[in-house]
Amino acid sequence: MSAPSLSITRRIRRTPFTDRVEANGVKAYTVYNHMQLPTVFESVEADYRHLKDHVQVWDVSCERQVELRGPDAGKLIQMLTPRDLGNMVVGQCLYTPMVDETGGMLNDPVTLKLAEDKYWVSIADSDLLFWIKGLAYGLHYEVDVDEPDVSPLAIQGPKADELAARVFGDAVRDIRFFRYKVLPFEGRDLVVARSGYSKQGGFEIYVDGTDLGEPLWDALFAAGEDLQVRAGCPNGIERIEAGLLSYGSDMTRENTPHECGLGRFCQTQEAIGCVGRNALLRVAVEGPTRQVRSLAIDGDPLPGCSGIWFVYANGKRCGRVTSCAWSPDFETNVALGMIRMTHWDDGTRVEVETPDGMRTATIRENTFI
Amino acid sequence: MSAPSLSITRRIRRTPFTDRVEANGVKAYTVYNHMQLPTVFESVEADYRHLKDHVQVWDVSCERQVELRGPDAGKLIQMLTPRDLGNMVVGQCLYTPMVDETGGMLNDPVTLKLAEDKYWVSIADSDLLFWIKGLAYGLHYEVDVDEPDVSPLAIQGPKADELAARVFGDAVRDIRFFRYKVLPFEGRDLVVARSGYSKQGGFEIYVDGTDLGEPLWDALFAAGEDLQVRAGCPNGIERIEAGLLSYGSDMTRENTPHECGLGRFCQTQEAIGCVGRNALLRVAVEGPTRQVRSLAIDGDPLPGCSGIWFVYANGKRCGRVTSCAWSPDFETNVALGMIRMTHWDDGTRVEVETPDGMRTATIRENTFI
């Protein structure tokens, strides 16, 4: 079946870069935080090859920011995540699972500390703004919570350092992983972080003001012609190879961070005050009974996973696959899924119920890349 | 430009009816509450004609429910809306604008009272679950807030009473507007409400359990063959003619209920305790300075409105159009927009900056249907 069309209304928000994305021949979108997120330019396979070999510019405006500002911003940000933020410094980005009172994942954002009383939470696909506003109101915290006009633009791929340096100067080369620097562009200060939703390396530029979007896009394309810079997007193959989870697909409110392999980001045994601490303390002691794993599914290329594919061993269910793609580099179907502890060891052989019938598969302790 | 494709992953959730929707030839979707919502079957124009003449079955599972249950459910539901719920009875559905502390719209759901300590909030396109959970946690209310496995299926069109009666019995004919009855289907109790996102009349059935989805769909199609029942969806033309607002398109967190023409649902001058009361009290006294209006835009059929079209009078901006469609019945472009008080009177002539150039238009006090 061919892919259905997406009907676009104002509710499916355009971004500061949408005109450029369209001019670069976007073929498909998904919707992410009520916003258009490109998924295909040339083809998923061609985009993948190019991402691994060259450098791409990605419109990831849909990574909306929730801004916390005010005297209680620090208290509130710690309330939101089981990760201990006590030593977080200005200039740092931290991956911060956020959970509800039962320890269920609400989002897995990156938090940026901009000042002692100012944070940005760069969110995955759920209206985390509503959760944070609700908490702040209910708890009578003295803090403003809002969505600023900030739209991230990512530079990803092995030539990302070179391209970023040509536009922002050599200072970008010294930015450490998950740190940011504030660098000037057209006389304005922009947060430039070494981060991004791929394993190919690169930066995310927090474009602070819609009016800067097209000038920055154009500057990157002008500077990168000989680097073969192209418009790209988070790649459905590469992110599965890299084990980068997608909130809503590979994890939902049903899952604890520990199930998502994010236990190392939960310092609930320290005396931090956060929502869900009691629930997660229990999980931390007992350990999860299922956890995210990579899988290699045998046989011909499978279609993408639009729902849940159950996983079996000896005829009994032992998990579910939630993302899948054919990998040209590994010449197998790469997948992510939630697997029960009885079958999550490296090398375990299982069967996956795909739209193409039962397929044998192998559980992997590690990601592909 | 042809419509782009929609890439579907698990994050864009299927519904209990998606298999049937696909079998009925859905051509396009939008994404609503992280879920697939059909937008076109035959064509928007053909679907419109059929909706006004016959009866359609709509997969509106994306109207997710937020369930409030527990001793403080009643206190919490009143905290959420400026509408006075003091006299609300079990069996009633109420349109309930919900706002943040500044009076900005967070959602415009329909609230159903199922018991003194149990409510469903049937939501528009934002994660209202997060707001309600955050408030309940912060306020230490004794209430469980969750998303149950409930997926509304709508029956809409002039023959809706006849079709619903054939499946649920003649009791449905006596259901008053915005009331519901609990009626049996295959031995299970379902909430059947006289409501829906059209002006053609009909019902919304709150399908409580995914397993009931296909049996109910099939029962409606089997019973309605001679009524020419068809798969349909909220129609982009009819809903604009009817002045039915779309959250995210025609109103956002920027707008107060008063700006959205929902002032009559705000009893902030009564002694109700709700979030945003202070902000809305001020608006109630001073009145809004802009408000939603219907417009007729002259000339040939325009494309749909994917962003904002500014409205001018004498060369000065006086509003914005946020939804537009060509109406076969009114033989004009019907539109909705937010218009400043200086130009919102019935019959005012304005100009709209469309992708097709400047067009003259007329402001209407009333909706088209």
Interface residues (C-beta under 8 A of the other chain):
Chain A: M1 S2 A3 P4 S5 L6 S7 I8 T9 R10 R11 I12 R14 E22 V26 K27 A28 Y29 T30 V31 H34 T39 V40 D100 E101 L106 D125 S126 D127 L128 F130 W131 I132 K133 G134 L135 A136 Y137 G138 L139 H140 G236 S246 Y247 G248 S249 D250 V275 G304 C305 S306 G307 I308 T322 S323
Chain B: M1 S2 A3 P4 S5 L6 S7 I8 T9 R10 R11 I12 R14 E22 V26 K27 A28 Y29 T30 V31 H34 T39 V40 D100 E101 L106 D125 S126 D127 L128 F130 W131 I132 K133 G134 L135 A136 Y137 G138 L139 H140 G236 S246 Y247 G248 S249 D250 V275 G304 C305 S306 G307 I308 T322 S323
